[in-house]
Amino acid sequence: MTTGQRVREIANWANGSTLLGLGVATLGHCDIRRGPRGLWLADHYRFGFPVAGAFTVGNVLVTAHDWPTRVETYPGLLAHEERHSWQYAVCGGLPFIPLYVAAMGWSVLRTGSRAARNVFERDAGLAAGGYVDAPPRPVGAAVRSLLAGRR
């Protein structure tokens, strides 16, 4: 591991996010093992939430599939999820979660996509995470669209 990766690992243990990630993976009946660069890989997650091909909590990368198959299908996915582990460290751990939800809401408002204008997904690389970019729509039109959908 590089010094930076070791710092990230220590930060995510200290801020509690890796411990939470291991708890989520355990509750999800995952097979958990050490991965590269201070990460933990958790396969076969059994719950339908969050809706994602993979997600990260601290230094724990979780998928409902198995990691070798996921990486074969999406070669950049491990690096994409690793970038999210850095985001946990930078955000001080668990504050990442509400910040991510807010960014996802902004992205849905602006594009109709959970990822296209989500600052965290853009930083991690949209294509590497299996996402496609979408152009932003004017805020007024987005609000009208959302309100129309509620009726």
C-alpha positions, 0 to 999 in steps of 0.5 A: 500500500502507498502512504496515502492508501494507508492514511485513507485506511486509518482515517476510515477506521477512525471515523467509523465508516469501515466498521459500519461497512463491515457491519452492513456487509455482515448483516447482508450475509456477504462473503467478506475478504481483504482486497487490494490497497487496504480495501475489503471486498464483500460479495453476495449482498442480499438486500435490495437497498441501496439499488446499485451494482455495487456500493461503498461504506468506508473501505468496504466495497459491497456487491450483490454479485461477486467481485471477479464477475463485476470487475470483468463486466466493469473493469473500472468499477474497483477503482470507482468504488475505491474513489468513494472510499477516499470520499468517506475519508475526506468527508470525515466518515459518516457525513458522506452519506447525507452529503451523497444523498443530497448530491443524488437529489440534486442530480435527479432534479437537474437530469433525472439521473441519480448519478449524472450531476452527482458530484461524488459519482462524477469525481469517481468517474461516471463511466467506470461506475457504469453510469452515463452522463446526461445533460442538465435541464433548466431548474424551472423545468425540472421542478415543474416535471417533478411536481407534475409527476406527483399529481 
